[in-house]
Amino acid sequence: MTPRQPRVSENTIDNISVIRTKTTSKRVNINTLISRYKKEKAKEKADTYIFVGLACTLVVISGILVSL
């Protein structure tokens, strides 16, 4: 393996785009930042829905058990 060949762990899309961005320009790509922000918000929203669903299920199940 020559020193210029990327390792397997460095051969991901995120790392390649970061490396390319660092070498080509010092400016920040706002579209990349916005898309990353939207992905994080979507994940947080899904996590919140799961948590609320589990909490509601727990309340319903405990209510059923108490009524028996």
N, CA, C, O and CB atoms as a CASP TS submission, in Angstrom:
PFRMAT TS
TARGET T0000
AUTHOR 0000-0000-0000
METHOD Language model
MODEL 1
PARENT N/A
ATOM      1  N   MET     1       0.857  -1.169   0.000  1.00  0.00           N
ATOM      2  CA  MET     1       0.000   0.000   0.000  1.00  0.00           C
ATOM      3  C   MET     1       0.903   1.232   0.000  1.00  0.00           C
ATOM      4  O   MET     1       1.814   1.342   0.821  1.00  0.00           O
ATOM      5  CB  MET     1      -0.975  -0.002   1.231  1.00  0.00           C
ATOM      6  N   THR     2       0.652   2.137  -0.905  1.00  0.00           N
ATOM      7  CA  THR     2       1.439   3.366  -0.957  1.00  0.00           C
ATOM      8  C   THR     2       0.875   4.369   0.036  1.00  0.00           C
ATOM      9  O   THR     2      -0.283   4.244   0.432  1.00  0.00           O
ATOM     10  CB  THR     2       1.451   3.960  -2.387  1.00  0.00           C
ATOM     11  N   PRO     3       1.645   5.345   0.444  1.00  0.00           N
ATOM     12  CA  PRO     3       1.157   6.320   1.437  1.00  0.00           C
ATOM     13  C   PRO     3      -0.027   7.146   0.944  1.00  0.00           C
ATOM     14  O   PRO     3      -0.769   7.679   1.769  1.00  0.00           O
ATOM     15  CB  PRO     3       2.278   7.252   1.830  1.00  0.00           C
ATOM     16  N   ARG     4      -0.233   7.272  -0.356  1.00  0.00           N
ATOM     17  CA  ARG     4      -1.319   8.104  -0.875  1.00  0.00           C
ATOM     18  C   ARG     4      -2.631   7.342  -0.997  1.00  0.00           C
ATOM     19  O   ARG     4      -3.669   7.965  -1.215  1.00  0.00           O
ATOM     20  CB  ARG     4      -0.938   8.669  -2.221  1.00  0.00           C
ATOM     21  N   GLN     5      -2.625   6.017  -0.865  1.00  0.00           N
ATOM     22  CA  GLN     5      -3.861   5.261  -0.972  1.00  0.00           C
ATOM     23  C   GLN     5      -4.666   5.401   0.315  1.00  0.00           C
ATOM     24  O   GLN     5      -4.111   5.267   1.405  1.00  0.00           O
ATOM     25  CB  GLN     5      -3.569   3.780  -1.273  1.00  0.00           C
ATOM     26  N   PRO     6      -5.980   5.671   0.203  1.00  0.00           N
ATOM     27  CA  PRO     6      -6.793   5.822   1.410  1.00  0.00           C
ATOM     28  C   PRO     6      -7.026   4.479   2.083  1.00  0.00           C
ATOM     29  O   PRO     6      -7.116   3.444   1.422  1.00  0.00           O
ATOM     30  CB  PRO     6      -8.133   6.478   1.075  1.00  0.00           C
ATOM     31  N   ARG     7      -7.122   4.510   3.386  1.00  0.00           N
ATOM     32  CA  ARG     7      -7.477   3.305   4.121  1.00  0.00           C
ATOM     33  C   ARG     7      -8.971   3.075   3.980  1.00  0.00           C
ATOM     34  O   ARG     7      -9.704   3.961   3.540  1.00  0.00           O
ATOM     35  CB  ARG     7      -7.069   3.414   5.616  1.00  0.00           C
ATOM     36  N   VAL     8      -9.423   1.883   4.354  1.00  0.00           N
ATOM     37  CA  VAL     8     -10.839   1.536   4.229  1.00  0.00           C
ATOM     38  C   VAL     8     -11.696   2.464   5.073  1.00  0.00           C
ATOM     39  O   VAL     8     -12.773   2.870   4.637  1.00  0.00           O
ATOM     40  CB  VAL     8     -11.078   0.078   4.640  1.00  0.00           C
ATOM     41  N   SER     9     -11.246   2.804   6.261  1.00  0.00           N
ATOM     42  CA  SER     9     -12.043   3.666   7.138  1.00  0.00           C
ATOM     43  C   SER     9     -12.132   5.095   6.605  1.00  0.00           C
ATOM     44  O   SER     9     -13.065   5.823   6.943  1.00  0.00           O
ATOM     45  CB  SER     9     -11.451   3.676   8.542  1.00  0.00           C
ATOM     46  N   GLU    10     -11.181   5.497   5.786  1.00  0.00           N
ATOM     47  CA  GLU    10     -11.207   6.844   5.223  1.00  0.00           C
ATOM     48  C   GLU    10     -11.977   6.900   3.909  1.00  0.00           C
ATOM     49  O   GLU    10     -12.102   7.972   3.317  1.00  0.00           O
ATOM     50  CB  GLU    10      -9.793   7.346   5.010  1.00  0.00           C
ATOM     51  N   ASN    11     -12.484   5.788   3.454  1.00  0.00           N
ATOM     52  CA  ASN    11     -13.106   5.721   2.144  1.00  0.00           C
ATOM     53  C   ASN    11     -14.628   5.831   2.244  1.00  0.00           C
ATOM     54  O   ASN    11     -15.342   5.123   1.534  1.00  0.00           O
ATOM     55  CB  ASN    11     -12.716   4.424   1.445  1.00  0.00           C
ATOM     56  N   THR    12     -15.124   6.692   3.099  1.00  0.00           N
ATOM     57  CA  THR    12     -16.557   6.915   3.196  1.00  0.00           C
ATOM     58  C   THR    12     -16.901   8.235   2.524  1.00  0.00           C
ATOM     59  O   THR    12     -16.031   9.077   2.305  1.00  0.00           O
ATOM     60  CB  THR    12     -17.023   6.908   4.672  1.00  0.00           C
ATOM     61  N   ILE    13     -18.158   8.404   2.205  1.00  0.00           N
ATOM     62  CA  ILE    13     -18.597   9.604   1.495  1.00  0.00           C
ATOM     63  C   ILE    13     -18.372  10.849   2.339  1.00  0.00           C
ATOM     64  O   ILE    13     -17.923  11.875   1.828  1.00  0.00           O
ATOM     65  CB  ILE    13     -20.073   9.489   1.111  1.00  0.00           C
ATOM     66  N   ASP    14     -18.686  10.763   3.644  1.00  0.00           N
ATOM     67  CA  ASP    14     -18.507  11.922   4.516  1.00  0.00           C
ATOM     68  C   ASP    14     -17.050  12.346   4.584  1.00  0.00           C
ATOM     69  O   ASP    14     -16.736  13.531   4.478  1.00  0.00           O
ATOM     70  CB  ASP    14     -19.024  11.618   5.914  1.00  0.00           C
ATOM     71  N   ASN    15     -16.160  11.376   4.762  1.00  0.00           N
ATOM     72  CA  ASN    15     -14.740  11.712   4.866  1.00  0.00           C
ATOM     73  C   ASN    15     -14.198  12.249   3.546  1.00  0.00           C
ATOM     74  O   ASN    15     -13.387  13.175   3.545  1.00  0.00           O
ATOM     75  CB  ASN    15     -13.937  10.487   5.300  1.00  0.00           C
ATOM     76  N   ILE    16     -14.633  11.683   2.430  1.00  0.00           N
ATOM     77  CA  ILE    16     -14.155  12.156   1.131  1.00  0.00           C
ATOM     78  C   ILE    16     -14.612  13.587   0.895  1.00  0.00           C
ATOM     79  O   ILE    16     -13.832  14.417   0.429  1.00  0.00           O
ATOM     80  CB  ILE    16     -14.656  11.240  -0.004  1.00  0.00           C
ATOM     81  N   SER    17     -15.879  13.888   1.216  1.00  0.00           N
ATOM     82  CA  SER    17     -16.363  15.250   1.005  1.00  0.00           C
ATOM     83  C   SER    17     -15.657  16.235   1.924  1.00  0.00           C
ATOM     84  O   SER    17     -15.387  17.366   1.519  1.00  0.00           O
ATOM     85  CB  SER    17     -17.869  15.317   1.226  1.00  0.00           C
ATOM     86  N   VAL    18     -15.354  15.830   3.151  1.00  0.00           N
ATOM     87  CA  VAL    18     -14.644  16.714   4.075  1.00  0.00           C
ATOM     88  C   VAL    18     -13.226  16.946   3.579  1.00  0.00           C
ATOM     89  O   VAL    18     -12.734  18.075   3.595  1.00  0.00           O
ATOM     90  CB  VAL    18     -14.627  16.121   5.502  1.00  0.00           C
ATOM     91  N   ILE    19     -12.570  15.881   3.141  1.00  0.00           N
ATOM     92  CA  ILE    19     -11.207  16.021   2.631  1.00  0.00           C
ATOM     93  C   ILE    19     -11.200  16.918   1.406  1.00  0.00           C
ATOM     94  O   ILE    19     -10.343  17.793   1.284  1.00  0.00           O
ATOM     95  CB  ILE    19     -10.603  14.645   2.293  1.00  0.00           C
ATOM     96  N   ARG    20     -12.142  16.711   0.499  1.00  0.00           N
ATOM     97  CA  ARG    20     -12.236  17.530  -0.699  1.00  0.00           C
ATOM     98  C   ARG    20     -12.490  18.987  -0.353  1.00  0.00           C
ATOM     99  O   ARG    20     -11.891  19.885  -0.943  1.00  0.00           O
ATOM    100  CB  ARG    20     -13.334  17.011  -1.610  1.00  0.00           C
ATOM    101  N   THR    21     -13.386  19.221   0.611  1.00  0.00           N
ATOM    102  CA  THR    21     -13.711  20.578   1.017  1.00  0.00           C
ATOM    103  C   THR    21     -12.494  21.263   1.632  1.00  0.00           C
ATOM    104  O   THR    21     -12.244  22.441   1.376  1.00  0.00           O
ATOM    105  CB  THR    21     -14.877  20.574   2.009  1.00  0.00           C
ATOM    106  N   LYS    22     -11.742  20.527   2.440  1.00  0.00           N
ATOM    107  CA  LYS    22     -10.575  21.123   3.089  1.00  0.00           C
ATOM    108  C   LYS    22      -9.489  21.462   2.087  1.00  0.00           C
ATOM    109  O   LYS    22      -8.779  22.454   2.249  1.00  0.00           O
ATOM    110  CB  LYS    22     -10.023  20.185   4.146  1.00  0.00           C
ATOM    111  N   THR    23      -9.355  20.648   1.055  1.00  0.00           N
ATOM    112  CA  THR    23      -8.262  20.878   0.116  1.00  0.00           C
ATOM    113  C   THR    23      -8.620  21.890  -0.961  1.00  0.00           C
ATOM    114  O   THR    23      -7.739  22.586  -1.465  1.00  0.00           O
ATOM    115  CB  THR    23      -7.857  19.580  -0.527  1.00  0.00           C
ATOM    116  N   THR    24      -9.900  21.987  -1.328  1.00  0.00           N
ATOM    117  CA  THR    24     -10.255  22.859  -2.442  1.00  0.00           C
ATOM    118  C   THR    24     -10.552  24.288  -2.018  1.00  0.00           C
ATOM    119  O   THR    24     -10.145  25.225  -2.706  1.00  0.00           O
ATOM    120  CB  THR    24     -11.440  22.301  -3.157  1.00  0.00           C
ATOM    121  N   SER    25     -11.249  24.480  -0.907  1.00  0.00           N
ATOM    122  CA  SER    25     -11.568  25.853  -0.497  1.00  0.00           C
ATOM    123  C   SER    25     -11.731  25.918   1.014  1.00  0.00           C
ATOM    124  O   SER    25     -11.896  24.899   1.685  1.00  0.00           O
ATOM    125  CB  SER    25     -12.853  26.355  -1.200  1.00  0.00           C
ATOM    126  N   LYS    26     -11.682  27.112   1.521  1.00  0.00           N
ATOM    127  CA  LYS    26     -11.846  27.323   2.959  1.00  0.00           C
ATOM    128  C   LYS    26     -13.265  27.768   3.297  1.00  0.00           C
ATOM    129  O   LYS    26     -13.567  28.013   4.465  1.00  0.00           O
ATOM    130  CB  LYS    26     -10.842  28.358   3.461  1.00  0.00           C
ATOM    131  N   ARG    27     -14.137  27.876   2.302  1.00  0.00           N
ATOM    132  CA  ARG    27     -15.511  28.306   2.535  1.00  0.00           C
ATOM    133  C   ARG    27     -16.372  27.144   3.025  1.00  0.00           C
ATOM    134  O   ARG    27     -16.063  25.977   2.785  1.00  0.00           O
ATOM    135  CB  ARG    27     -16.105  28.904   1.257  1.00  0.00           C
ATOM    136  N   VAL    28     -17.452  27.487   3.712  1.00  0.00           N
ATOM    137  CA  VAL    28     -18.381  26.499   4.229  1.00  0.00           C
ATOM    138  C   VAL    28     -19.530  26.350   3.249  1.00  0.00           C
ATOM    139  O   VAL    28     -20.084  27.336   2.764  1.00  0.00           O
ATOM    140  CB  VAL    28     -18.897  26.896   5.632  1.00  0.00           C
ATOM    141  N   ASN    29     -19.880  25.098   2.964  1.00  0.00           N
ATOM    142  CA  ASN    29     -21.006  24.836   2.082  1.00  0.00           C
ATOM    143  C   ASN    29     -22.281  24.845   2.930  1.00  0.00           C
ATOM    144  O   ASN    29     -22.504  23.936   3.729  1.00  0.00           O
ATOM    145  CB  ASN    29     -20.831  23.471   1.323  1.00  0.00           C
ATOM    146  N   ILE    30     -23.099  25.855   2.757  1.00  0.00           N
ATOM    147  CA  ILE    30     -24.298  26.024   3.575  1.00  0.00           C
ATOM    148  C   ILE    30     -25.314  24.920   3.308  1.00  0.00           C
ATOM    149  O   ILE    30     -26.051  24.539   4.218  1.00  0.00           O
ATOM    150  CB  ILE    30     -24.928  27.388   3.312  1.00  0.00           C
ATOM    151  N   ASN    31     -25.374  24.398   2.090  1.00  0.00           N
ATOM    152  CA  ASN    31     -26.324  23.330   1.780  1.00  0.00           C
ATOM    153  C   ASN    31     -25.999  22.060   2.556  1.00  0.00           C
ATOM    154  O   ASN    31     -26.905  21.359   3.005  1.00  0.00           O
ATOM    155  CB  ASN    31     -26.326  23.038   0.278  1.00  0.00           C
ATOM    156  N   THR    32     -24.723  21.762   2.716  1.00  0.00           N
ATOM    157  CA  THR    32     -24.318  20.595   3.494  1.00  0.00           C
ATOM    158  C   THR    32     -24.704  20.769   4.954  1.00  0.00           C
ATOM    159  O   THR    32     -25.193  19.834   5.589  1.00  0.00           O
ATOM    160  CB  THR    32     -22.807  20.358   3.368  1.00  0.00           C
ATOM    161  N   LEU    33     -24.485  21.959   5.483  1.00  0.00           N
ATOM    162  CA  LEU    33     -24.841  22.217   6.878  1.00  0.00           C
ATOM    163  C   LEU    33     -26.344  22.135   7.099  1.00  0.00           C
ATOM    164  O   LEU    33     -26.793  21.588   8.106  1.00  0.00           O
ATOM    165  CB  LEU    33     -24.330  23.585   7.309  1.00  0.00           C
ATOM    166  N   ILE    34     -27.118  22.667   6.177  1.00  0.00           N
ATOM    167  CA  ILE    34     -28.578  22.631   6.302  1.00  0.00           C
ATOM    168  C   ILE    34     -29.089  21.207   6.231  1.00  0.00           C
ATOM    169  O   ILE    34     -29.963  20.824   7.009  1.00  0.00           O
ATOM    170  CB  ILE    34     -29.236  23.478   5.210  1.00  0.00           C
ATOM    171  N   SER    35     -28.555  20.413   5.307  1.00  0.00           N
ATOM    172  CA  SER    35     -29.011  19.025   5.191  1.00  0.00           C
ATOM    173  C   SER    35     -28.639  18.223   6.424  1.00  0.00           C
ATOM    174  O   SER    35     -29.421  17.382   6.867  1.00  0.00           O
ATOM    175  CB  SER    35     -28.418  18.367   3.944  1.00  0.00           C
ATOM    176  N   ARG    36     -27.458  18.465   6.991  1.00  0.00           N
ATOM    177  CA  ARG    36     -27.042  17.773   8.216  1.00  0.00           C
ATOM    178  C   ARG    36     -27.959  18.164   9.368  1.00  0.00           C
ATOM    179  O   ARG    36     -28.336  17.315  10.175  1.00  0.00           O
ATOM    180  CB  ARG    36     -25.568  18.101   8.565  1.00  0.00           C
ATOM    181  N   TYR    37     -28.322  19.452   9.451  1.00  0.00           N
ATOM    182  CA  TYR    37     -29.216  19.932  10.499  1.00  0.00           C
ATOM    183  C   TYR    37     -30.601  19.293  10.370  1.00  0.00           C
ATOM    184  O   TYR    37     -31.198  18.886  11.367  1.00  0.00           O
ATOM    185  CB  TYR    37     -29.329  21.464  10.444  1.00  0.00           C
ATOM    186  N   LYS    38     -31.101  19.208   9.153  1.00  0.00           N
ATOM    187  CA  LYS    38     -32.416  18.605   8.936  1.00  0.00           C
ATOM    188  C   LYS    38     -32.419  17.123   9.297  1.00  0.00           C
ATOM    189  O   LYS    38     -33.402  16.628   9.846  1.00  0.00           O
ATOM    190  CB  LYS    38     -32.848  18.787   7.485  1.00  0.00           C
ATOM    191  N   LYS    39     -31.335  16.407   8.996  1.00  0.00           N
ATOM    192  CA  LYS    39     -31.239  14.989   9.356  1.00  0.00           C
ATOM    193  C   LYS    39     -31.240  14.822  10.871  1.00  0.00           C
ATOM    194  O   LYS    39     -31.903  13.928  11.399  1.00  0.00           O
ATOM    195  CB  LYS    39     -29.967  14.359   8.752  1.00  0.00           C
ATOM    196  N   GLU    40     -30.504  15.676  11.568  1.00  0.00           N
ATOM    197  CA  GLU    40     -30.453  15.591  13.027  1.00  0.00           C
ATOM    198  C   GLU    40     -31.819  15.888  13.632  1.00  0.00           C
ATOM    199  O   GLU    40     -32.241  15.207  14.566  1.00  0.00           O
ATOM    200  CB  GLU    40     -29.404  16.562  13.588  1.00  0.00           C
ATOM    201  N   LYS    41     -32.515  16.895  13.112  1.00  0.00           N
ATOM    202  CA  LYS    41     -33.838  17.247  13.627  1.00  0.00           C
ATOM    203  C   LYS    41     -34.835  16.122  13.365  1.00  0.00           C
ATOM    204  O   LYS    41     -35.673  15.827  14.217  1.00  0.00           O
ATOM    205  CB  LYS    41     -34.335  18.556  12.990  1.00  0.00           C
ATOM    206  N   ALA    42     -34.752  15.490  12.188  1.00  0.00           N
ATOM    207  CA  ALA    42     -35.656  14.390  11.872  1.00  0.00           C
ATOM    208  C   ALA    42     -35.417  13.212  12.819  1.00  0.00           C
ATOM    209  O   ALA    42     -36.366  12.558  13.252  1.00  0.00           O
ATOM    210  CB  ALA    42     -35.475  13.947  10.408  1.00  0.00           C
ATOM    211  N   LYS    43     -34.160  12.946  13.137  1.00  0.00           N
ATOM    212  CA  LYS    43     -33.840  11.860  14.061  1.00  0.00           C
ATOM    213  C   LYS    43     -34.357  12.187  15.455  1.00  0.00           C
ATOM    214  O   LYS    43     -34.922  11.319  16.120  1.00  0.00           O
ATOM    215  CB  LYS    43     -32.320  11.604  14.099  1.00  0.00           C
ATOM    216  N   GLU    44     -34.173  13.418  15.906  1.00  0.00           N
ATOM    217  CA  GLU    44     -34.670  13.821  17.218  1.00  0.00           C
ATOM    218  C   GLU    44     -36.190  13.722  17.271  1.00  0.00           C
ATOM    219  O   GLU    44     -36.753  13.311  18.286  1.00  0.00           O
ATOM    220  CB  GLU    44     -34.220  15.251  17.548  1.00  0.00           C
ATOM    221  N   LYS    45     -36.847  14.095  16.188  1.00  0.00           N
ATOM    222  CA  LYS    45     -38.307  14.037  16.134  1.00  0.00           C
ATOM    223  C   LYS    45     -38.786  12.586  16.218  1.00  0.00           C
ATOM    224  O   LYS    45     -39.746  12.289  16.929  1.00  0.00           O
ATOM    225  CB  LYS    45     -38.828  14.703  14.840  1.00  0.00           C
ATOM    226  N   ALA    46     -38.123  11.691  15.499  1.00  0.00           N
ATOM    227  CA  ALA    46     -38.483  10.278  15.547  1.00  0.00           C
ATOM    228  C   ALA    46     -38.260   9.721  16.945  1.00  0.00           C
ATOM    229  O   ALA    46     -39.089   8.964  17.451  1.00  0.00           O
ATOM    230  CB  ALA    46     -37.672   9.477  14.519  1.00  0.00           C
ATOM    231  N   ASP    47     -37.148  10.091  17.572  1.00  0.00           N
ATOM    232  CA  ASP    47     -36.877   9.634  18.939  1.00  0.00           C
ATOM    233  C   ASP    47     -37.943  10.134  19.910  1.00  0.00           C
ATOM    234  O   ASP    47     -38.354   9.408  20.815  1.00  0.00           O
ATOM    235  CB  ASP    47     -35.492  10.107  19.395  1.00  0.00           C
ATOM    236  N   THR    48     -38.381  11.353  19.722  1.00  0.00           N
ATOM    237  CA  THR    48     -39.419  11.921  20.585  1.00  0.00           C
ATOM    238  C   THR    48     -40.730  11.167  20.419  1.00  0.00           C
ATOM    239  O   THR    48     -41.400  10.860  21.405  1.00  0.00           O
ATOM    240  CB  THR    48     -39.624  13.411  20.276  1.00  0.00           C
ATOM    241  N   TYR    49     -41.100  10.868  19.178  1.00  0.00           N
ATOM    242  CA  TYR    49     -42.332  10.113  18.929  1.00  0.00           C
ATOM    243  C   TYR    49     -42.262   8.724  19.560  1.00  0.00           C
ATOM    244  O   TYR    49     -43.251   8.251  20.120  1.00  0.00           O
ATOM    245  CB  TYR    49     -42.590   9.992  17.419  1.00  0.00           C
ATOM    246  N   ILE    50     -41.131   8.081  19.477  1.00  0.00           N
ATOM    247  CA  ILE    50     -40.973   6.759  20.076  1.00  0.00           C
ATOM    248  C   ILE    50     -41.123   6.854  21.593  1.00  0.00           C
ATOM    249  O   ILE    50     -41.817   6.040  22.202  1.00  0.00           O
ATOM    250  CB  ILE    50     -39.601   6.149  19.704  1.00  0.00           C
ATOM    251  N   PHE    51     -40.483   7.832  22.194  1.00  0.00           N
ATOM    252  CA  PHE    51     -40.569   8.006  23.653  1.00  0.00           C
ATOM    253  C   PHE    51     -42.001   8.292  24.092  1.00  0.00           C
ATOM    254  O   PHE    51     -42.476   7.711  25.068  1.00  0.00           O
ATOM    255  CB  PHE    51     -39.646   9.146  24.113  1.00  0.00           C
ATOM    256  N   VAL    52     -42.688   9.175  23.389  1.00  0.00           N
ATOM    257  CA  VAL    52     -44.075   9.511  23.740  1.00  0.00           C
ATOM    258  C   VAL    52     -44.969   8.290  23.554  1.00  0.00           C
ATOM    259  O   VAL    52     -45.856   8.042  24.370  1.00  0.00           O
ATOM    260  CB  VAL    52     -44.593  10.696  22.877  1.00  0.00           C
ATOM    261  N   GLY    53     -44.743   7.537  22.500  1.00  0.00           N
ATOM    262  CA  GLY    53     -45.529   6.322  22.264  1.00  0.00           C
ATOM    263  C   GLY    53     -45.328   5.300  23.370  1.00  0.00           C
ATOM    264  O   GLY    53     -46.291   4.686  23.829  1.00  0.00           O
ATOM    265  N   LEU    54     -44.096   5.112  23.799  1.00  0.00           N
ATOM    266  CA  LEU    54     -43.832   4.173  24.891  1.00  0.00           C
ATOM    267  C   LEU    54     -44.459   4.642  26.194  1.00  0.00           C
ATOM    268  O   LEU    54     -44.989   3.833  26.956  1.00  0.00           O
ATOM    269  CB  LEU    54     -42.331   3.985  25.078  1.00  0.00           C
ATOM    270  N   ALA    55     -44.402   5.947  26.455  1.00  0.00           N
ATOM    271  CA  ALA    55     -45.005   6.485  27.672  1.00  0.00           C
ATOM    272  C   ALA    55     -46.524   6.289  27.655  1.00  0.00           C
ATOM    273  O   ALA    55     -47.111   5.908  28.668  1.00  0.00           O
ATOM    274  CB  ALA    55     -44.660   7.980  27.827  1.00  0.00           C
ATOM    275  N   CYS    56     -47.155   6.547  26.518  1.00  0.00           N
ATOM    276  CA  CYS    56     -48.613   6.356  26.406  1.00  0.00           C
ATOM    277  C   CYS    56     -48.982   4.882  26.564  1.00  0.00           C
ATOM    278  O   CYS    56     -49.976   4.554  27.211  1.00  0.00           O
ATOM    279  CB  CYS    56     -49.127   6.887  25.046  1.00  0.00           C
ATOM    280  N   THR    57     -48.194   4.009  25.981  1.00  0.00           N
ATOM    281  CA  THR    57     -48.443   2.580  26.103  1.00  0.00           C
ATOM    282  C   THR    57     -48.324   2.139  27.550  1.00  0.00           C
ATOM    283  O   THR    57     -49.121   1.327  28.021  1.00  0.00           O
ATOM    284  CB  THR    57     -47.476   1.789  25.227  1.00  0.00           C
ATOM    285  N   LEU    58     -47.338   2.664  28.255  1.00  0.00           N
ATOM    286  CA  LEU    58     -47.163   2.337  29.664  1.00  0.00           C
ATOM    287  C   LEU    58     -48.360   2.795  30.489  1.00  0.00           C
ATOM    288  O   LEU    58     -48.810   2.078  31.383  1.00  0.00           O
ATOM    289  CB  LEU    58     -45.884   2.971  30.200  1.00  0.00           C
ATOM    290  N   VAL    59     -48.871   3.972  30.198  1.00  0.00           N
ATOM    291  CA  VAL    59     -50.043   4.482  30.923  1.00  0.00           C
ATOM    292  C   VAL    59     -51.261   3.615  30.648  1.00  0.00           C
ATOM    293  O   VAL    59     -52.010   3.294  31.571  1.00  0.00           O
ATOM    294  CB  VAL    59     -50.334   5.943  30.530  1.00  0.00           C
ATOM    295  N   VAL    60     -51.470   3.235  29.405  1.00  0.00           N
ATOM    296  CA  VAL    60     -52.629   2.406  29.048  1.00  0.00           C
ATOM    297  C   VAL    60     -52.522   1.028  29.698  1.00  0.00           C
ATOM    298  O   VAL    60     -53.498   0.532  30.261  1.00  0.00           O
ATOM    299  CB  VAL    60     -52.744   2.263  27.512  1.00  0.00           C
ATOM    300  N   ILE    61     -51.357   0.417  29.624  1.00  0.00           N
ATOM    301  CA  ILE    61     -51.190  -0.918  30.207  1.00  0.00           C
ATOM    302  C   ILE    61     -51.353  -0.878  31.728  1.00  0.00           C
ATOM    303  O   ILE    61     -51.999  -1.753  32.305  1.00  0.00           O
ATOM    304  CB  ILE    61     -49.810  -1.495  29.840  1.00  0.00           C
ATOM    305  N   SER    62     -50.779   0.119  32.367  1.00  0.00           N
ATOM    306  CA  SER    62     -50.931   0.215  33.833  1.00  0.00           C
ATOM    307  C   SER    62     -52.398   0.497  34.188  1.00  0.00           C
ATOM    308  O   SER    62     -52.882  -0.004  35.203  1.00  0.00           O
ATOM    309  CB  SER    62     -50.003   1.339  34.416  1.00  0.00           C
ATOM    310  N   GLY    63     -53.103   1.271  33.392  1.00  0.00           N
ATOM    311  CA  GLY    63     -54.535   1.519  33.635  1.00  0.00           C
ATOM    312  C   GLY    63     -55.345   0.255  33.507  1.00  0.00           C
ATOM    313  O   GLY    63     -56.272   0.032  34.285  1.00  0.00           O
ATOM    314  N   ILE    64     -55.013  -0.574  32.542  1.00  0.00           N
ATOM    315  CA  ILE    64     -55.728  -1.841  32.364  1.00  0.00           C
ATOM    316  C   ILE    64     -55.449  -2.768  33.556  1.00  0.00           C
ATOM    317  O   ILE    64     -56.353  -3.425  34.072  1.00  0.00           O
ATOM    318  CB  ILE    64     -55.310  -2.528  31.027  1.00  0.00           C
ATOM    319  N   LEU    65     -54.201  -2.806  33.974  1.00  0.00           N
ATOM    320  CA  LEU    65     -53.859  -3.676  35.109  1.00  0.00           C
ATOM    321  C   LEU    65     -54.518  -3.209  36.408  1.00  0.00           C
ATOM    322  O   LEU    65     -54.929  -4.040  37.218  1.00  0.00           O
ATOM    323  CB  LEU    65     -52.342  -3.728  35.293  1.00  0.00           C
ATOM    324  N   VAL    66     -54.624  -1.915  36.616  1.00  0.00           N
ATOM    325  CA  VAL    66     -55.256  -1.392  37.833  1.00  0.00           C
ATOM    326  C   VAL    66     -56.753  -1.667  37.807  1.00  0.00           C
ATOM    327  O   VAL    66     -57.343  -1.928  38.855  1.00  0.00           O
ATOM    328  CB  VAL    66     -54.994   0.125  37.980  1.00  0.00           C
ATOM    329  N   SER    67     -57.379  -1.616  36.638  1.00  0.00           N
ATOM    330  CA  SER    67     -58.818  -1.819  36.557  1.00  0.00           C
ATOM    331  C   SER    67     -59.213  -3.283  36.720  1.00  0.00           C
ATOM    332  O   SER    67     -60.385  -3.580  36.954  1.00  0.00           O
ATOM    333  CB  SER    67     -59.334  -1.297  35.240  1.00  0.00           C
ATOM    334  N   LEU    68     -58.266  -4.196  36.602  1.00  0.00           N
ATOM    335  CA  LEU    68     -58.592  -5.609  36.797  1.00  0.00           C
ATOM    336  C   LEU    68     -58.660  -5.864  38.262  1.00  0.00           C
ATOM    337  O   LEU    68     -58.923  -6.991  38.681  1.00  0.00           O
ATOM    338  CB  LEU    68     -57.563  -6.545  36.124  1.00  0.00           C
TER
END
